[in-house]
Amino acid sequence: MKIRTSTLDLIALSSSLICAIHCAAIPIILSATSLGSIHILANPIIENAFIGLGFVLVLASLWPSYHKIHRNLRPLRFAILGFLFIGLGRLHFTEIWEIANTILGTLLVSLAHYNNWKILRYRVHHKH
């Protein structure tokens, strides 16, 4: 269980960081190239599906660690706060609003996974 949960956290942490980089870089790349005319990349259904999938993966990674191992709510709080910021970004007030909130949200989700990973490592090395 420990190895599986730790591996899930590392995968989730990596994917969250990749998502943050993606959200920061794609608007710049699309505006600087001819790819800006590909409208499927801005389809709200696809974006919402990925956000939903990300939420399910976060719960699949963080909940077992919380429930069975450490009972520390901090990683779950960071993840929920992160998804709240991602949701705020979906309000589309301005493009900067969306980008800033989405990046902040994905960084908080990444922090949740990193925090969970650190707690798990501490628990493995300091069993009492």
C-alpha positions as a printed NumPy array, in Angstrom:
array([[  0.   ,   0.   ,   0.   ],
       [  2.779,   2.437,   0.882],
       [  4.627,   1.937,  -2.397],
       [  1.423,   2.176,  -4.456],
       [  0.253,   5.36 ,  -2.687],
       [  3.677,   6.969,  -2.921],
       [  3.856,   6.134,  -6.627],
       [  0.396,   7.601,  -7.183],
       [  1.502,  10.782,  -5.402],
       [  4.603,  11.103,  -7.572],
       [  2.583,  10.554, -10.746],
       [ -0.083,  13.01 ,  -9.606],
       [  2.516,  15.58 ,  -8.537],
       [  4.215,  15.327, -11.92 ],
       [  0.955,  15.6  , -13.844],
       [ -0.149,  18.61 , -11.776],
       [  3.118,  20.399, -12.484],
       [  2.854,  19.54 , -16.184],
       [ -0.691,  20.932, -16.125],
       [  0.538,  24.205, -14.583],
       [  3.239,  24.53 , -17.243],
       [  0.711,  23.664, -19.944],
       [ -1.756,  26.3  , -18.706],
       [  0.958,  28.948, -18.677],
       [  2.539,  28.062, -22.022],
       [ -0.371,  27.14 , -24.294],
       [ -1.884,  30.66 , -24.571],
       [  1.526,  32.018, -25.557],
       [  2.2  ,  29.225, -28.045],
       [ -1.268,  29.473, -29.589],
       [ -1.059,  33.232, -30.003],
       [  2.408,  33.008, -31.581],
       [  1.638,  30.234, -34.08 ],
       [ -0.987,  29.211, -36.596],
       [ -2.346,  26.681, -34.058],
       [ -4.587,  29.427, -32.67 ],
       [ -7.252,  28.463, -35.202],
       [ -7.702,  24.971, -33.712],
       [-10.882,  25.507, -31.711],
       [-11.115,  22.019, -30.247],
       [ -8.335,  23.001, -27.819],
       [-10.694,  25.538, -26.216],
       [-13.733,  23.263, -26.013],
       [-15.302,  23.693, -22.531],
       [-16.565,  20.09 , -22.522],
       [-13.037,  18.742, -23.012],
       [-11.603,  21.133, -20.407],
       [-14.306,  20.224, -17.86 ],
       [-13.793,  16.522, -18.534],
       [-10.072,  16.85 , -17.79 ],
       [-10.787,  18.847, -14.623],
       [-13.25 ,  16.164, -13.499],
       [-10.78 ,  13.404, -14.292],
       [ -8.094,  15.277, -12.357],
       [-10.39 ,  15.566,  -9.348],
       [-11.125,  11.832,  -9.407],
       [ -7.385,  11.056,  -9.637],
       [ -6.625,  13.421,  -6.749],
       [ -9.17 ,  11.667,  -4.57 ],
       [ -7.875,   8.251,  -5.639],
       [ -4.383,   9.312,  -4.614],
       [ -4.946,  11.367,  -1.45 ],
       [ -7.95 ,   9.734,   0.206],
       [ -6.396,   6.268,   0.809],
       [ -3.322,   7.906,   2.373],
       [ -5.477,  10.031,   4.638],
       [ -7.93 ,   7.303,   5.545],
       [ -5.533,   4.385,   6.098],
       [ -2.179,   5.901,   7.019],
       [ -1.778,   9.416,   8.347],
       [ -5.138,  11.163,   9.067],
       [ -3.548,  14.517,   8.186],
       [ -6.051,  16.791,   6.413],
       [ -3.468,  19.221,   5.032],
       [ -3.013,  17.499,   1.628],
       [ -6.778,  17.249,   1.138],
       [ -7.218,  20.914,   2.079],
       [ -4.563,  21.991,  -0.432],
       [ -6.222,  19.871,  -3.13 ],
       [ -9.703,  21.244,  -2.438],
       [ -8.369,  24.805,  -2.393],
       [ -6.56 ,  24.095,  -5.654],
       [ -9.705,  22.848,  -7.351],
       [-11.609,  25.876,  -6.028],
       [ -9.078,  28.131,  -7.773],
       [ -9.337,  26.037, -10.937],
       [-13.121,  26.457, -10.727],
       [-12.748,  30.214, -10.246],
       [-10.604,  30.286, -13.359],
       [-13.46 ,  28.708, -15.318],
       [-15.585,  31.838, -14.699],
       [-13.74 ,  33.509, -17.625],
       [-13.777,  37.117, -16.401],
       [-10.618,  37.757, -18.391],
       [ -7.964,  35.567, -19.962],
       [ -5.465,  36.625, -17.297],
       [ -8.03 ,  35.716, -14.601],
       [ -8.423,  32.225, -16.053],
       [ -4.704,  31.627, -16.5  ],
       [ -3.717,  32.971, -13.066],
       [ -6.375,  31.024, -11.147],
       [ -5.771,  27.828, -13.097],
       [ -2.03 ,  27.976, -12.537],
       [ -2.478,  28.79 ,  -8.841],
       [ -4.956,  25.924,  -8.54 ],
       [ -2.689,  23.389, -10.212],
       [  0.236,  24.51 ,  -8.073],
       [ -1.883,  23.986,  -4.951],
       [ -2.879,  20.521,  -6.169],
       [  0.819,  19.8  ,  -6.79 ],
       [  1.578,  21.034,  -3.28 ],
       [ -1.108,  18.69 ,  -1.933],
       [  0.557,  15.698,  -3.574],
       [  4.03 ,  16.79 ,  -2.476],
       [  2.784,  17.289,   1.068],
       [  1.124,  13.872,   1.088],
       [  4.296,  12.27 ,  -0.266],
       [  6.396,  13.93 ,   2.48 ],
       [  3.956,  12.819,   5.199],
       [  4.025,   9.243,   3.87 ],
       [  7.834,   9.219,   3.767],
       [  7.984,  10.537,   7.333],
       [  5.512,   7.892,   8.524],
       [  7.484,   5.082,   6.854],
       [ 10.805,   6.185,   8.372],
       [  9.44 ,   7.105,  11.845],
       [  7.06 ,   4.344,  12.836],
       [  6.408,   4.206,  16.559]])
